Amino acid sequence: MDTLTQFLPVFVFIIVAILFTLMPVVIAYLLSPRTKGNKTFATYECGIEPFGSAWIRYSAHYYIYALIFIAFDVDILYLFPVALSYTKGAKSYEFWSLLVFMLILGLAIVYAWGKGVFTWKRKVQ
């Protein structure tokens, strides 16, 4: 069997992948309406006039909340493969290691809650 016939499915896959990525862009370009006006090049095209400055200060509280969310989101993503491997004939040490991991996650939530990360302080205006 020659090399070209062996790699023919790979080449077909690459061509189909390129077509699947380019076709929606081409179709959207062909079917989208073309309008030009004062509002087209505005920062926000949602129909609401912007007010105030975009340069406002956010509290560090929002960033801490976002970091905690990302950390726990990554931890939860770790739990999916662990749960799948656990269902395929688990050993007892896997259960205990998973339990310790969940306990550490729980302690982190309790610590953040105790520090007041999850309580929102409202500013009086």
Residue pairs with C-beta under 8 A, 6 or more apart in sequence:
39 45
43 50
44 50
61 117
61 120
61 121
64 117
65 117
65 118
68 112
68 117
71 108
72 105
72 108
72 109
75 101
75 105
79 98
79 101
82 94
82 98
82 101
85 94
86 94
86 95
86 98
112 118
